[in-house]
Amino acid sequence: MAISELLQKELEALPPALQGEVLDFVRLLKQRALQPSGSAQTWLDRAWGCFPEFPDRLPQPPLDDVPRW
């Protein structure tokens, strides 16, 4: 069985909301594959999922809004 057939079988078993998340992840992987190899951020950014193109990343508040003590 080809990988695409296995993926299709697994996707069909998931609820529609999770199918959308899988699609987002596949698009993220495709986007990363198209980037030049030297364009990746630091290993810490990759490890913590801090890529700005990640689909579910929350926006960072402006630094002016951070309370100062």
PDB file with one MODEL, atoms N, CA, C and O in Angstrom:
MODEL        1
ATOM      1  N   MET A   1       0.860  -1.180   0.000  1.00  0.00           N
ATOM      2  CA  MET A   1       0.000   0.000   0.000  1.00  0.00           C
ATOM      3  C   MET A   1       0.902   1.237   0.000  1.00  0.00           C
ATOM      4  O   MET A   1       1.856   1.319   0.773  1.00  0.00           O
ATOM      5  N   ALA A   2       0.595   2.184  -0.862  1.00  0.00           N
ATOM      6  CA  ALA A   2       1.384   3.405  -0.976  1.00  0.00           C
ATOM      7  C   ALA A   2       1.122   4.321   0.227  1.00  0.00           C
ATOM      8  O   ALA A   2       0.088   4.223   0.889  1.00  0.00           O
ATOM      9  N   ILE A   3       2.063   5.190   0.483  1.00  0.00           N
ATOM     10  CA  ILE A   3       1.936   6.120   1.614  1.00  0.00           C
ATOM     11  C   ILE A   3       0.685   6.986   1.462  1.00  0.00           C
ATOM     12  O   ILE A   3      -0.022   7.231   2.439  1.00  0.00           O
ATOM     13  N   SER A   4       0.413   7.444   0.253  1.00  0.00           N
ATOM     14  CA  SER A   4      -0.769   8.292   0.058  1.00  0.00           C
ATOM     15  C   SER A   4      -2.056   7.534   0.376  1.00  0.00           C
ATOM     16  O   SER A   4      -3.004   8.123   0.896  1.00  0.00           O
ATOM     17  N   GLU A   5      -2.101   6.261   0.076  1.00  0.00           N
ATOM     18  CA  GLU A   5      -3.284   5.453   0.400  1.00  0.00           C
ATOM     19  C   GLU A   5      -3.408   5.265   1.910  1.00  0.00           C
ATOM     20  O   GLU A   5      -4.514   5.298   2.450  1.00  0.00           O
ATOM     21  N   LEU A   6      -2.281   5.068   2.591  1.00  0.00           N
ATOM     22  CA  LEU A   6      -2.317   4.927   4.048  1.00  0.00           C
ATOM     23  C   LEU A   6      -2.781   6.223   4.701  1.00  0.00           C
ATOM     24  O   LEU A   6      -3.588   6.200   5.630  1.00  0.00           O
ATOM     25  N   LEU A   7      -2.269   7.356   4.215  1.00  0.00           N
ATOM     26  CA  LEU A   7      -2.710   8.649   4.743  1.00  0.00           C
ATOM     27  C   LEU A   7      -4.206   8.857   4.522  1.00  0.00           C
ATOM     28  O   LEU A   7      -4.914   9.311   5.420  1.00  0.00           O
ATOM     29  N   GLN A   8      -4.678   8.526   3.339  1.00  0.00           N
ATOM     30  CA  GLN A   8      -6.099   8.689   3.028  1.00  0.00           C
ATOM     31  C   GLN A   8      -6.961   7.847   3.972  1.00  0.00           C
ATOM     32  O   GLN A   8      -7.994   8.310   4.456  1.00  0.00           O
ATOM     33  N   LYS A   9      -6.536   6.620   4.228  1.00  0.00           N
ATOM     34  CA  LYS A   9      -7.283   5.723   5.111  1.00  0.00           C
ATOM     35  C   LYS A   9      -7.325   6.280   6.540  1.00  0.00           C
ATOM     36  O   LYS A   9      -8.373   6.258   7.187  1.00  0.00           O
ATOM     37  N   GLU A  10      -6.190   6.776   7.026  1.00  0.00           N
ATOM     38  CA  GLU A  10      -6.137   7.342   8.374  1.00  0.00           C
ATOM     39  C   GLU A  10      -6.963   8.624   8.467  1.00  0.00           C
ATOM     40  O   GLU A  10      -7.652   8.847   9.462  1.00  0.00           O
ATOM     41  N   LEU A  11      -6.896   9.466   7.437  1.00  0.00           N
ATOM     42  CA  LEU A  11      -7.661  10.718   7.436  1.00  0.00           C
ATOM     43  C   LEU A  11      -9.162  10.468   7.459  1.00  0.00           C
ATOM     44  O   LEU A  11      -9.901  11.177   8.141  1.00  0.00           O
ATOM     45  N   GLU A  12      -9.605   9.479   6.731  1.00  0.00           N
ATOM     46  CA  GLU A  12     -11.043   9.183   6.687  1.00  0.00           C
ATOM     47  C   GLU A  12     -11.573   8.749   8.051  1.00  0.00           C
ATOM     48  O   GLU A  12     -12.763   8.902   8.330  1.00  0.00           O
ATOM     49  N   ALA A  13     -10.704   8.210   8.899  1.00  0.00           N
ATOM     50  CA  ALA A  13     -11.119   7.755  10.233  1.00  0.00           C
ATOM     51  C   ALA A  13     -11.190   8.905  11.238  1.00  0.00           C
ATOM     52  O   ALA A  13     -11.722   8.730  12.335  1.00  0.00           O
ATOM     53  N   LEU A  14     -10.664  10.073  10.884  1.00  0.00           N
ATOM     54  CA  LEU A  14     -10.655  11.214  11.804  1.00  0.00           C
ATOM     55  C   LEU A  14     -11.899  12.077  11.630  1.00  0.00           C
ATOM     56  O   LEU A  14     -12.488  12.104  10.550  1.00  0.00           O
ATOM     57  N   PRO A  15     -12.306  12.784  12.690  1.00  0.00           N
ATOM     58  CA  PRO A  15     -13.397  13.750  12.545  1.00  0.00           C
ATOM     59  C   PRO A  15     -12.933  14.933  11.676  1.00  0.00           C
ATOM     60  O   PRO A  15     -11.734  15.196  11.577  1.00  0.00           O
ATOM     61  N   PRO A  16     -13.876  15.639  11.053  1.00  0.00           N
ATOM     62  CA  PRO A  16     -13.522  16.733  10.132  1.00  0.00           C
ATOM     63  C   PRO A  16     -12.608  17.805  10.740  1.00  0.00           C
ATOM     64  O   PRO A  16     -11.747  18.338  10.041  1.00  0.00           O
ATOM     65  N   ALA A  17     -12.777  18.127  12.014  1.00  0.00           N
ATOM     66  CA  ALA A  17     -11.933  19.151  12.633  1.00  0.00           C
ATOM     67  C   ALA A  17     -10.467  18.711  12.655  1.00  0.00           C
ATOM     68  O   ALA A  17      -9.569  19.507  12.382  1.00  0.00           O
ATOM     69  N   LEU A  18     -10.238  17.448  12.981  1.00  0.00           N
ATOM     70  CA  LEU A  18      -8.864  16.937  12.995  1.00  0.00           C
ATOM     71  C   LEU A  18      -8.306  16.788  11.584  1.00  0.00           C
ATOM     72  O   LEU A  18      -7.100  16.931  11.380  1.00  0.00           O
ATOM     73  N   GLN A  19      -9.150  16.508  10.628  1.00  0.00           N
ATOM     74  CA  GLN A  19      -8.693  16.437   9.240  1.00  0.00           C
ATOM     75  C   GLN A  19      -8.127  17.787   8.802  1.00  0.00           C
ATOM     76  O   GLN A  19      -7.126  17.847   8.088  1.00  0.00           O
ATOM     77  N   GLY A  20      -8.771  18.860   9.233  1.00  0.00           N
ATOM     78  CA  GLY A  20      -8.283  20.197   8.915  1.00  0.00           C
ATOM     79  C   GLY A  20      -6.929  20.468   9.539  1.00  0.00           C
ATOM     80  O   GLY A  20      -6.077  21.102   8.915  1.00  0.00           O
ATOM     81  N   GLU A  21      -6.713  19.998  10.770  1.00  0.00           N
ATOM     82  CA  GLU A  21      -5.428  20.182  11.425  1.00  0.00           C
ATOM     83  C   GLU A  21      -4.329  19.413  10.699  1.00  0.00           C
ATOM     84  O   GLU A  21      -3.207  19.902  10.565  1.00  0.00           O
ATOM     85  N   VAL A  22      -4.650  18.226  10.240  1.00  0.00           N
ATOM     86  CA  VAL A  22      -3.673  17.434   9.492  1.00  0.00           C
ATOM     87  C   VAL A  22      -3.310  18.155   8.195  1.00  0.00           C
ATOM     88  O   VAL A  22      -2.142  18.192   7.809  1.00  0.00           O
ATOM     89  N   LEU A  23      -4.299  18.719   7.531  1.00  0.00           N
ATOM     90  CA  LEU A  23      -4.046  19.461   6.303  1.00  0.00           C
ATOM     91  C   LEU A  23      -3.154  20.675   6.574  1.00  0.00           C
ATOM     92  O   LEU A  23      -2.242  20.957   5.796  1.00  0.00           O
ATOM     93  N   ASP A  24      -3.406  21.389   7.662  1.00  0.00           N
ATOM     94  CA  ASP A  24      -2.556  22.521   8.032  1.00  0.00           C
ATOM     95  C   ASP A  24      -1.116  22.070   8.247  1.00  0.00           C
ATOM     96  O   ASP A  24      -0.179  22.743   7.818  1.00  0.00           O
ATOM     97  N   PHE A  25      -0.942  20.930   8.910  1.00  0.00           N
ATOM     98  CA  PHE A  25       0.395  20.427   9.177  1.00  0.00           C
ATOM     99  C   PHE A  25       1.108  20.038   7.885  1.00  0.00           C
ATOM    100  O   PHE A  25       2.296  20.316   7.722  1.00  0.00           O
ATOM    101  N   VAL A  26       0.394  19.404   6.978  1.00  0.00           N
ATOM    102  CA  VAL A  26       0.985  19.022   5.690  1.00  0.00           C
ATOM    103  C   VAL A  26       1.405  20.268   4.919  1.00  0.00           C
ATOM    104  O   VAL A  26       2.470  20.282   4.302  1.00  0.00           O
ATOM    105  N   ARG A  27       0.586  21.310   4.946  1.00  0.00           N
ATOM    106  CA  ARG A  27       0.944  22.560   4.272  1.00  0.00           C
ATOM    107  C   ARG A  27       2.176  23.198   4.916  1.00  0.00           C
ATOM    108  O   ARG A  27       3.020  23.758   4.215  1.00  0.00           O
ATOM    109  N   LEU A  28       2.283  23.119   6.231  1.00  0.00           N
ATOM    110  CA  LEU A  28       3.455  23.640   6.923  1.00  0.00           C
ATOM    111  C   LEU A  28       4.708  22.885   6.493  1.00  0.00           C
ATOM    112  O   LEU A  28       5.740  23.498   6.224  1.00  0.00           O
ATOM    113  N   LEU A  29       4.625  21.572   6.429  1.00  0.00           N
ATOM    114  CA  LEU A  29       5.770  20.781   5.991  1.00  0.00           C
ATOM    115  C   LEU A  29       6.165  21.121   4.558  1.00  0.00           C
ATOM    116  O   LEU A  29       7.351  21.203   4.239  1.00  0.00           O
ATOM    117  N   LYS A  30       5.180  21.316   3.703  1.00  0.00           N
ATOM    118  CA  LYS A  30       5.457  21.673   2.311  1.00  0.00           C
ATOM    119  C   LYS A  30       6.149  23.037   2.245  1.00  0.00           C
ATOM    120  O   LYS A  30       7.098  23.218   1.481  1.00  0.00           O
ATOM    121  N   GLN A  31       5.676  23.986   3.038  1.00  0.00           N
ATOM    122  CA  GLN A  31       6.264  25.318   3.054  1.00  0.00           C
ATOM    123  C   GLN A  31       7.709  25.257   3.551  1.00  0.00           C
ATOM    124  O   GLN A  31       8.580  25.928   2.999  1.00  0.00           O
ATOM    125  N   ARG A  32       7.965  24.476   4.565  1.00  0.00           N
ATOM    126  CA  ARG A  32       9.333  24.330   5.080  1.00  0.00           C
ATOM    127  C   ARG A  32      10.243  23.687   4.036  1.00  0.00           C
ATOM    128  O   ARG A  32      11.405  24.070   3.901  1.00  0.00           O
ATOM    129  N   ALA A  33       9.715  22.713   3.301  1.00  0.00           N
ATOM    130  CA  ALA A  33      10.524  22.034   2.289  1.00  0.00           C
ATOM    131  C   ALA A  33      10.907  22.978   1.151  1.00  0.00           C
ATOM    132  O   ALA A  33      11.951  22.797   0.525  1.00  0.00           O
ATOM    133  N   LEU A  34      10.081  23.971   0.881  1.00  0.00           N
ATOM    134  CA  LEU A  34      10.358  24.904  -0.210  1.00  0.00           C
ATOM    135  C   LEU A  34      11.329  26.011   0.186  1.00  0.00           C
ATOM    136  O   LEU A  34      11.843  26.716  -0.682  1.00  0.00           O
ATOM    137  N   GLN A  35      11.588  26.176   1.486  1.00  0.00           N
ATOM    138  CA  GLN A  35      12.510  27.211   1.939  1.00  0.00           C
ATOM    139  C   GLN A  35      13.947  26.765   1.695  1.00  0.00           C
ATOM    140  O   GLN A  35      14.255  25.577   1.793  1.00  0.00           O
ATOM    141  N   PRO A  36      14.828  27.714   1.378  1.00  0.00           N
ATOM    142  CA  PRO A  36      16.250  27.352   1.265  1.00  0.00           C
ATOM    143  C   PRO A  36      16.763  26.825   2.604  1.00  0.00           C
ATOM    144  O   PRO A  36      16.286  27.235   3.662  1.00  0.00           O
ATOM    145  N   SER A  37      17.719  25.932   2.552  1.00  0.00           N
ATOM    146  CA  SER A  37      18.189  25.274   3.778  1.00  0.00           C
ATOM    147  C   SER A  37      18.814  26.245   4.772  1.00  0.00           C
ATOM    148  O   SER A  37      18.804  25.965   5.970  1.00  0.00           O
ATOM    149  N   GLY A  38      19.353  27.364   4.330  1.00  0.00           N
ATOM    150  CA  GLY A  38      19.983  28.304   5.234  1.00  0.00           C
ATOM    151  C   GLY A  38      19.028  29.296   5.856  1.00  0.00           C
ATOM    152  O   GLY A  38      19.456  30.130   6.655  1.00  0.00           O
ATOM    153  N   SER A  39      17.739  29.239   5.519  1.00  0.00           N
ATOM    154  CA  SER A  39      16.796  30.241   5.994  1.00  0.00           C
ATOM    155  C   SER A  39      16.120  29.875   7.310  1.00  0.00           C
ATOM    156  O   SER A  39      15.334  30.664   7.834  1.00  0.00           O
ATOM    157  N   ALA A  40      16.409  28.698   7.853  1.00  0.00           N
ATOM    158  CA  ALA A  40      15.772  28.274   9.105  1.00  0.00           C
ATOM    159  C   ALA A  40      16.259  29.137  10.263  1.00  0.00           C
ATOM    160  O   ALA A  40      17.394  29.615  10.259  1.00  0.00           O
ATOM    161  N   GLN A  41      15.402  29.331  11.242  1.00  0.00           N
ATOM    162  CA  GLN A  41      15.771  30.098  12.416  1.00  0.00           C
ATOM    163  C   GLN A  41      16.592  29.217  13.349  1.00  0.00           C
ATOM    164  O   GLN A  41      16.999  28.120  12.965  1.00  0.00           O
ATOM    165  N   THR A  42      16.833  29.672  14.540  1.00  0.00           N
ATOM    166  CA  THR A  42      17.655  28.926  15.480  1.00  0.00           C
ATOM    167  C   THR A  42      16.988  27.617  15.871  1.00  0.00           C
ATOM    168  O   THR A  42      15.787  27.433  15.671  1.00  0.00           O
ATOM    169  N   TRP A  43      17.781  26.709  16.431  1.00  0.00           N
ATOM    170  CA  TRP A  43      17.224  25.417  16.828  1.00  0.00           C
ATOM    171  C   TRP A  43      16.167  25.597  17.907  1.00  0.00           C
ATOM    172  O   TRP A  43      15.220  24.813  17.978  1.00  0.00           O
ATOM    173  N   LEU A  44      16.311  26.613  18.747  1.00  0.00           N
ATOM    174  CA  LEU A  44      15.335  26.845  19.804  1.00  0.00           C
ATOM    175  C   LEU A  44      13.989  27.259  19.208  1.00  0.00           C
ATOM    176  O   LEU A  44      12.941  26.811  19.673  1.00  0.00           O
ATOM    177  N   ASP A  45      14.012  28.101  18.194  1.00  0.00           N
ATOM    178  CA  ASP A  45      12.769  28.494  17.520  1.00  0.00           C
ATOM    179  C   ASP A  45      12.084  27.279  16.912  1.00  0.00           C
ATOM    180  O   ASP A  45      10.866  27.137  17.014  1.00  0.00           O
ATOM    181  N   ARG A  46      12.856  26.405  16.284  1.00  0.00           N
ATOM    182  CA  ARG A  46      12.269  25.204  15.684  1.00  0.00           C
ATOM    183  C   ARG A  46      11.726  24.278  16.770  1.00  0.00           C
ATOM    184  O   ARG A  46      10.642  23.715  16.618  1.00  0.00           O
ATOM    185  N   ALA A  47      12.471  24.116  17.865  1.00  0.00           N
ATOM    186  CA  ALA A  47      12.060  23.192  18.921  1.00  0.00           C
ATOM    187  C   ALA A  47      10.767  23.640  19.600  1.00  0.00           C
ATOM    188  O   ALA A  47       9.946  22.799  19.965  1.00  0.00           O
ATOM    189  N   TRP A  48      10.574  24.936  19.773  1.00  0.00           N
ATOM    190  CA  TRP A  48       9.394  25.449  20.459  1.00  0.00           C
ATOM    191  C   TRP A  48       8.282  25.840  19.502  1.00  0.00           C
ATOM    192  O   TRP A  48       7.262  26.372  19.941  1.00  0.00           O
ATOM    193  N   GLY A  49       8.446  25.594  18.207  1.00  0.00           N
ATOM    194  CA  GLY A  49       7.394  25.898  17.242  1.00  0.00           C
ATOM    195  C   GLY A  49       7.167  27.378  17.058  1.00  0.00           C
ATOM    196  O   GLY A  49       6.024  27.810  16.906  1.00  0.00           O
ATOM    197  N   CYS A  50       8.222  28.164  17.068  1.00  0.00           N
ATOM    198  CA  CYS A  50       8.082  29.618  16.999  1.00  0.00           C
ATOM    199  C   CYS A  50       8.126  30.156  15.575  1.00  0.00           C
ATOM    200  O   CYS A  50       8.298  31.360  15.384  1.00  0.00           O
ATOM    201  N   PHE A  51       7.980  29.315  14.591  1.00  0.00           N
ATOM    202  CA  PHE A  51       7.982  29.817  13.229  1.00  0.00           C
ATOM    203  C   PHE A  51       6.740  30.676  13.015  1.00  0.00           C
ATOM    204  O   PHE A  51       5.638  30.244  13.354  1.00  0.00           O
ATOM    205  N   PRO A  52       6.884  31.857  12.472  1.00  0.00           N
ATOM    206  CA  PRO A  52       5.712  32.728  12.282  1.00  0.00           C
ATOM    207  C   PRO A  52       4.696  32.147  11.306  1.00  0.00           C
ATOM    208  O   PRO A  52       3.522  32.515  11.356  1.00  0.00           O
ATOM    209  N   GLU A  53       5.121  31.241  10.412  1.00  0.00           N
ATOM    210  CA  GLU A  53       4.185  30.684   9.442  1.00  0.00           C
ATOM    211  C   GLU A  53       3.381  29.506   9.993  1.00  0.00           C
ATOM    212  O   GLU A  53       2.522  28.970   9.293  1.00  0.00           O
ATOM    213  N   PHE A  54       3.645  29.096  11.230  1.00  0.00           N
ATOM    214  CA  PHE A  54       2.898  27.990  11.810  1.00  0.00           C
ATOM    215  C   PHE A  54       1.431  28.389  11.913  1.00  0.00           C
ATOM    216  O   PHE A  54       1.133  29.465  12.430  1.00  0.00           O
ATOM    217  N   PRO A  55       0.511  27.564  11.441  1.00  0.00           N
ATOM    218  CA  PRO A  55      -0.895  27.975  11.310  1.00  0.00           C
ATOM    219  C   PRO A  55      -1.594  28.401  12.596  1.00  0.00           C
ATOM    220  O   PRO A  55      -2.422  29.310  12.559  1.00  0.00           O
ATOM    221  N   ASP A  56      -1.290  27.779  13.722  1.00  0.00           N
ATOM    222  CA  ASP A  56      -2.038  28.052  14.949  1.00  0.00           C
ATOM    223  C   ASP A  56      -1.266  28.930  15.933  1.00  0.00           C
ATOM    224  O   ASP A  56      -1.627  28.995  17.108  1.00  0.00           O
ATOM    225  N   ARG A  57      -0.237  29.590  15.485  1.00  0.00           N
ATOM    226  CA  ARG A  57       0.562  30.408  16.387  1.00  0.00           C
ATOM    227  C   ARG A  57      -0.205  31.662  16.778  1.00  0.00           C
ATOM    228  O   ARG A  57      -0.755  32.356  15.923  1.00  0.00           O
ATOM    229  N   LEU A  58      -0.239  31.946  18.067  1.00  0.00           N
ATOM    230  CA  LEU A  58      -0.909  33.151  18.547  1.00  0.00           C
ATOM    231  C   LEU A  58      -0.056  34.374  18.219  1.00  0.00           C
ATOM    232  O   LEU A  58       1.172  34.296  18.253  1.00  0.00           O
ATOM    233  N   PRO A  59      -0.684  35.489  17.905  1.00  0.00           N
ATOM    234  CA  PRO A  59       0.107  36.688  17.612  1.00  0.00           C
ATOM    235  C   PRO A  59       0.787  37.219  18.881  1.00  0.00           C
ATOM    236  O   PRO A  59       0.230  37.154  19.976  1.00  0.00           O
ATOM    237  N   GLN A  60       1.978  37.734  18.707  1.00  0.00           N
ATOM    238  CA  GLN A  60       2.703  38.298  19.838  1.00  0.00           C
ATOM    239  C   GLN A  60       2.220  39.720  20.068  1.00  0.00           C
ATOM    240  O   GLN A  60       2.106  40.495  19.118  1.00  0.00           O
ATOM    241  N   PRO A  61       1.933  40.078  21.326  1.00  0.00           N
ATOM    242  CA  PRO A  61       1.474  41.451  21.582  1.00  0.00           C
ATOM    243  C   PRO A  61       2.631  42.412  21.341  1.00  0.00           C
ATOM    244  O   PRO A  61       3.792  42.026  21.471  1.00  0.00           O
ATOM    245  N   PRO A  62       2.326  43.659  20.991  1.00  0.00           N
ATOM    246  CA  PRO A  62       3.383  44.657  20.816  1.00  0.00           C
ATOM    247  C   PRO A  62       4.165  44.831  22.111  1.00  0.00           C
ATOM    248  O   PRO A  62       3.612  44.731  23.206  1.00  0.00           O
ATOM    249  N   LEU A  63       5.443  45.090  21.968  1.00  0.00           N
ATOM    250  CA  LEU A  63       6.280  45.223  23.153  1.00  0.00           C
ATOM    251  C   LEU A  63       5.907  46.446  23.980  1.00  0.00           C
ATOM    252  O   LEU A  63       6.226  46.504  25.167  1.00  0.00           O
ATOM    253  N   ASP A  64       5.237  47.423  23.374  1.00  0.00           N
ATOM    254  CA  ASP A  64       4.797  48.604  24.120  1.00  0.00           C
ATOM    255  C   ASP A  64       3.708  48.252  25.136  1.00  0.00           C
ATOM    256  O   ASP A  64       3.524  48.965  26.122  1.00  0.00           O
ATOM    257  N   ASP A  65       2.983  47.146  24.895  1.00  0.00           N
ATOM    258  CA  ASP A  65       1.898  46.755  25.785  1.00  0.00           C
ATOM    259  C   ASP A  65       2.372  45.920  26.980  1.00  0.00           C
ATOM    260  O   ASP A  65       1.580  45.613  27.870  1.00  0.00           O
ATOM    261  N   VAL A  66       3.644  45.556  27.006  1.00  0.00           N
ATOM    262  CA  VAL A  66       4.173  44.740  28.097  1.00  0.00           C
ATOM    263  C   VAL A  66       4.330  45.632  29.333  1.00  0.00           C
ATOM    264  O   VAL A  66       4.964  46.685  29.261  1.00  0.00           O
ATOM    265  N   PRO A  67       3.755  45.213  30.466  1.00  0.00           N
ATOM    266  CA  PRO A  67       3.878  46.049  31.673  1.00  0.00           C
ATOM    267  C   PRO A  67       5.321  46.107  32.143  1.00  0.00           C
ATOM    268  O   PRO A  67       6.051  45.118  32.080  1.00  0.00           O
ATOM    269  N   ARG A  68       5.715  47.263  32.609  1.00  0.00           N
ATOM    270  CA  ARG A  68       7.070  47.454  33.136  1.00  0.00           C
ATOM    271  C   ARG A  68       6.976  47.709  34.630  1.00  0.00           C
ATOM    272  O   ARG A  68       6.080  48.418  35.089  1.00  0.00           O
ATOM    273  N   TRP A  69       7.880  47.143  35.373  1.00  0.00           N
ATOM    274  CA  TRP A  69       7.838  47.272  36.834  1.00  0.00           C
ATOM    275  C   TRP A  69       8.771  48.318  37.311  1.00  0.00           C
ATOM    276  O   TRP A  69       8.865  48.560  38.515  1.00  0.00           O
TER     277      TRP A  69
ENDMDL
END
